[in-house]
């Protein structure tokens, strides 16, 4: 990287490992933000001087990992987005087999996803399909607030983080049932935390019902959210709650045990 050890030592940096740590923290802040971030905001979040942050940003911009807009704010580049979607978030053969078994057991479409800003990034789906005009598969994205899988993921990051994600921009209504205010979304997320699963009924697309649960690895770290969905009113929300959610919870426990 263009930022050298000598350049950062003046800020009290503890060698090249510290440089890597600060670079990754900077990329994390940019990658998780739904809106471009100013130099001042990045400096505040990282607890570093503007001059130091500017040097890192210039290096990352030159390498193609961040982009600067007309106002001078910074956002993730397409290159960084592609890197975030690589199979580091993907699934192995044993997990994929467990997911296919779950799809057969519940007669639903099964998905795994992770949170990327205000969107869900899908890392696995069976069978393939499309929802709200989006072809679902690895790399597909949908708005988190309008999906069961997204609401489950949002419930895991805490109230303050949710407020920050939607600061200045209310969730967009996609159907008459979509949650379209941050206050209502926070209330729904609180209930999801209490019960341990999320439900979506016509919030993304009319006639689409889905439920989602968290998947934790053996160390207790959130790995994915696991989602089951059915379209065309084929399955009532009550059936999801009584039949599908227990199957999801069992599968999440099995899948989590396969993850380190």
Order of alpha helices (4+ residues) and beta strands (2+ residues): alpha-alpha-alpha-alpha-beta-beta-alpha-alpha-beta-beta-beta-beta-beta-alpha-alpha-alpha-beta-beta-beta-alpha
